[in-house]
């Protein structure tokens, strides 16, 4: 939300650089970002 107000660019997990201009909840998640997020470790596995 802060980036939308200040106009600061964000970098998505897939590497895309963008400036949010609308509510991100209204848009689908990038398939590549979703894949990267799901493959990320959730911390130490015991």
C-alpha positions in Angstrom: 0.0 0.0 0.0 2.8 2.4 0.9 4.4 1.9 -2.6 1.1 2.7 -4.2 0.9 6.0 -2.3 4.5 7.0 -2.8 4.9 5.7 -6.3 8.0 3.6 -5.4 8.6 0.7 -7.8 8.4 -2.8 -6.5 10.2 -5.9 -7.7 8.1 -9.1 -8.0 9.6 -12.5 -7.2 9.8 -13.2 -11.0 11.9 -10.0 -11.5 9.2 -7.8 -13.0 9.5 -4.2 -11.8 6.3 -2.3 -11.5 4.6 0.6 -9.7 1.2 -0.4 -8.1 -1.6 1.9 -9.1 -4.6 -0.1 -8.0 -5.6 -2.5 -5.3 -3.5 -5.6 -5.8 -6.2 -7.8 -4.3 -8.2 -7.3 -7.5 -5.5 -8.9 -9.7 -4.4 -12.5 -10.1 -1.0 -13.7 -8.9 1.6 -14.1 -11.6 2.0 -17.8 -12.3 5.8 -17.5 -12.1 5.7 -15.6 -8.8 3.3 -18.2 -7.4 5.6 -21.0 -8.4 8.7 -19.3 -6.9 6.8 -18.5 -3.7 5.6 -22.1 -3.3 9.1 -23.5 -3.8 10.6 -21.2 -1.1 11.6 -22.8 2.2 9.5 -22.0 5.2 12.5 -22.1 7.5 14.4 -24.9 9.2 12.9 -28.3 8.7 13.3 -30.7 11.6 
